[in-house]
Amino acid sequence: MARKRKGEPIHGWIILDKPEGMSSTQALSKVRRLLNAEKGGHGGTLDPLATGILPIALGEATKTVSYAMDGAKTYRFSVRWGERTSTDDREGEVIDRSDHRPTTEAIQGALPAFLGDLDQVPPQFSAIKIGGERAYDIAREGDVVDLASRTVRIDRFELVEQPDADHAVFEVDCGKGTYVRSLARDLAEALGTVGHVALLRRLRVGPFTLDGAISLDELATLEQGAAVERLLLPIETALDDIPALALTEAEAHRLRHGQTVALLTRQDRERLEALRGTGDGDGTVIALFGGKPVALARVEGAEVRPVRVLNL
């Protein structure tokens, strides 16, 4: 006999302003407890050191987490010059020092080289798997991890302020897979010194920003029903960049049952034509009936095939 799940079937997104000192998994568990939610996941891991935007997917929204994680991200972070650490942030041990402190002019001159597509080697302490083991587990044992570089994208990299000679604050807009700790490490090296991330705050993940975020303390003060009504964002919020395809009732019924829908009439062709030139070109759509999401689907020729059915 299957064990009954605990919690209520809540579907949608809560945008959490994660506090420092808590892992993303711990933050997710706290949100689920506060809302008595049956099922949840998070869209993009934040290190315990980091604060800021952690999108929490509840219920059927968990089926759209990968789309949230693919979205562009914005970070504000502080670099501490003159000290390199084992983790490339302030939680690690200092493994190298330098007396050199870069000038404002030198920093501004170095930033353009980090824009666009660039090869980046992840930090030794990262969640990347090497032969089935997490890199951070290997690094904790004292072994050097041989991590391959990967291509990441940086769309904006700006110096915000320099509180003192030892610190500089930056903002960066970047794509999926970018490690801010690696960015700080590589920038320091390009400037003839060493450095690590002292503070890190995520300001945006795709369509999710701090404007709609809530802290755990604030969430704890709200009654469960009021919190859900006030804060829960629709599942399709994470799918802003994906074209929407309106369905008839019969088409929605077929997709909900995992069946392909054929679009063959003149009106159907007009619907398909309206989708061309939108989205990222891979044919993925969010299929809607009555304004509510039915499934993530893929358009292949004149057919719509369900990818992830949303049971709402």
BELCORCOR-V160608 format. One record per backbone hydrogen bond with DSSP energy under -1.0 kcal/mol. NH is the residue of the N-H (numbers start at 1). CO is the residue of the C=O. Records with the same first field share a line. If there is no record, write none. Layout:
BEGIN
NH->CO + CO
END
This chain:
BEGIN
8->36
10->8
12->58
13->233
14->56
16->54
17->214
18->16 + 52
21->48
27->23
28->24
29->25
30->26
31->27
32->28
33->29
34->30
35->31
37->32
38->8
41->57
43->55
44->42
50->47
51->200
52->18
53->202
54->16
56->14
57->41
58->12
59->39
61->58
62->59
63->60
64->61
65->62
68->64
69->65
70->66
71->68
73->174
74->204
75->172
76->201
77->170
78->199
79->168
80->196
81->166
82->194
84->96
86->93
90->197
92->89
95->84
96->84
98->82
107->103
108->104
109->105
110->106
111->107
114->111
115->112
116->154
118->152
120->150
126->124
130->133
133->130
135->128
136->126
138->134
139->135
140->136
142->139
143->138
147->145
150->120
152->118
154->116
155->173
156->173
158->171
160->169
161->169
167->164
168->79
169->161
170->77
171->158
172->75
173->156
174->73
175->153
178->175
183->179
184->180
185->181
186->182
187->183
188->184
189->185
190->186
191->187
192->189
193->188
196->80
197->88
198->78
199->78
201->76
202->51
203->74
204->74
205->208
206->72
208->205
212->209
213->210
214->15
219->215
220->216
222->219
227->223
228->224
229->225
230->226
231->227
232->228
233->13
237->234
238->235
239->236
242->239
245->286
247->288
252->248
253->249
254->250
255->251
256->252
258->255
259->254
261->304
263->302
269->265
270->266
271->267
272->268
273->269
274->270
275->272
278->275
285->297
286->243
287->295
288->245
289->292
292->289
294->287
295->287
296->308
297->285
298->305
299->283
300->303
303->300
304->261
305->298
307->296
308->296
310->294
312->310
END
